[in-house]
């Protein structure tokens, strides 16, 4: 359906920017994502999960890709919005970032947002991505040290 | 031995200098070397005194056959027009899962290399059109290992029968004896 196709395109665009595809010429890298249950933030969860999968597969990447959403409700920007907040009609900004270099690889906005509030909301989303990066990084390092130590013994 | 450092993709390893070269699992950017894999950092000393910086994962490196790569294969099917094989290793690196390859009849002896494409959706296309490429190990119809006697014939030590094969002239630098 339309929504899945759009999500597919977005994920492709995002990972094209992060994976070093030149190291695998004439090859296809497949990333399959299945959403079991969601309360909003489908794209963000997909990106974060796919980043971990690609790292685990040993496919070389420039950096992690972390995604987070943010919105502007009432008078203040909020981060990581859920389904209720998404459908309430307030604007929604989704951002995917390479955390180390702070480069934005994907940015999508739905709804109407006043330009005075734009930088606040985007900054909030980017900070959310960095927090996600902290969690992912810790887990990856733990995993590598566990697997590495089980090999040496 | 000190515990080796863990690296993750995007982690900055060191400055790109004359003395260091980046190896597998790393990429250069803005004058620095960054890691592109999650694994352990290894530094090797080269003969020139340069240090090769690599990031090694717990599995074998993800190697994929590329154009002009020398591969080791096992033939699975023989057909008058082509033979099918399984690619077991690329260069010195053994693969975890074999890839499928195809050697066409015309590509066994001599070929114009520019015509050859990398392959299609089923299998890679291979050629043995050079002196050093061809059959390395073969079994005769009697079941014994064939010994090469010329560039196109091999002899069975049991039955003394000669069979036609395109024999590879393997260069000594590629030979690794078991036990060394």
Interface residues (C-beta under 8 A of the other chain):
Chain A: X20 X24 X25 X26 X27 X55 X56 X57 X58 X59 X60 X61 X62 X63 X64 X98 X99 X100 X101 X137 X140 X141 X143 X144 X145 X147 X148 X151
Chain B: X6 X8 X9 X10 X11 X12 X25 X27 X29 X34 X36 X37 X38 X39 X40 X57 X58 X59 X61 X62 X64 X66 X118
